[in-house]
Amino acid sequence: MAKQVTQDMLSASGALTDSVWADVLAAVDRTYADLVDYQEQLERKNTELETMRSFLASILASVSDVLIVVSRSGRVEEVSASFPEGAAFAGQPVETLFRPEDRPRLAGAMARVALNRAPETIEANLATPGDDAPLELSISARLDDRGRITGHVLTGRPLGELRRAYAELEQSHDELKAAQALLVRNEKLASLGRLLAGVAHELNNPISFVYANAHALDRYAAKFETYFDRVQAGASREELIALREELRLDREIGNLREAVAGAREGAERVRDIVEDLRRLSAEGTGEMIGFDLVETAHVAATWVMRGTEHGVRIALTGVPRAIVRGRPGHIQQVVMNLVQNALDAVAGEPDARIEVATRIAGDRAVLSVSDNGPGVPDDLRQAIFDPFFTTKEVGKGTGLGLAISHKIAEEHGGALRLCPDGAGACFCFDLPLAEGGA
């Protein structure tokens, strides 16, 4: 360039002036500066290329799955360090790495990937000795900066490991479900254990009543037997009248009817208690059925109150009937847990009260259990449903009641929640109404 400029100037002026030499030197400086800049760009590109090469080499060396980089012609360019004897296959057709029966499937998949530009996954076995487990082979296209196919990338993971992992996952899932069912049953048994004293007391009263009336009936039967023996012996009318007055049979006839009625009432009371206990202890597994949420809550709350010595008033308010779908045994357990927690919260409180309320909200029935105790502190609200979290003394709570109740509510398509406001604590959950359940 400088030579051409000089020639042009010489031809134009015929002599080299100072200004001409200055222009020549400036042109040389610009050319040199362009060459230096171009060299720096080449060095930067070379550094970036070396960095990328080192990065790709580290990936190929560290990846645990089989990784094969294939050229556009279908020959092996690079393989990961995890590939057995990988360096020996460089430059060979990629089909030679796999068993003969898998090669047509591999070729077809690579052709489809090149045509559709979409990854594809097949199963294939390596041809190397000792590798009997099939690979889950993912095939992707390699594209240049203009979007043209330059080859393929094959990534394979042994299916044996995946299948073992799936089997272990399914086994863990089954074990988790079994453990969850066991926790539900254990918590329910713990709740029932707390009620044993109340159950014994409730059964003892009517049974004692029946037992006392049975003794009275035996005494009345002995008096009537004495009277009828004298009648059969042919006693005179005057003697029978005197005996009747002596045995007070006229009064005992009334007492006999009262004893029979009392025995029947006690037996019916025992029957009702046993029926409630049977319904309460029902496992409640299997498919969901329709049941009356109000009645179920009443039975659960009544049994909790039977097992307590607190002088607490409990009120059942809201709709008189709400037929919902669910497992009544599990819902009874939730209500029992909530009522028991409310009883523990109001213990020692003056004028302690608990309210179990049921209402209808759209196509769902909502049940709430509230008390006038101290409530739940703000710093504990986030952890109140965590497993094994409890504010009770050691030995008085497992910390599983609310966690299991929350899980049961979720299984029924609802959620157990802590009400945001109000005095004391309030927990509520909702269940879907059965058809015509409102």
GIDAJO-V737012 format. One line per field, one symbol per residue. psi: psi as a letter, one per 30 degrees, with the letter a starting at -180 (. if undefined). Layout:
psi->???
//
This chain:
psi->eeeeeeeeeefefgljleeeeeeeeeeeeeeeeeeeeeeeeeeeeeeeeeeeeeeeeeeeffkflkkkkklefglkelllffkkhefffkflkfffflleffeeeeeeeeeeeeefgklkklklklfkkfifklkjjkklkkkafggkkgalkkkkkkfeeeeeeeeeeeeeeeeeeeeeeeeeeeeeeeeeeffeeeeeeeeeeeeeeeeeeeeeeeeeeeeeeeefeeeffglleeeeeeeeeefheeefeeeeeeeeeeeeeeeeeeeeeeeeeeeegkegaalklkljeeeeeeeeeeeeefglgkikkkkjlakfkjjlkajeeeeeeeeeeeeeeeeeegkfkkhkkkkjkklkjbglkkkkjllhafakleffefgfgkkgkkgllkffkfgfeeeeeeeeeefggakkljkealkakkklllkkklkgf.
//
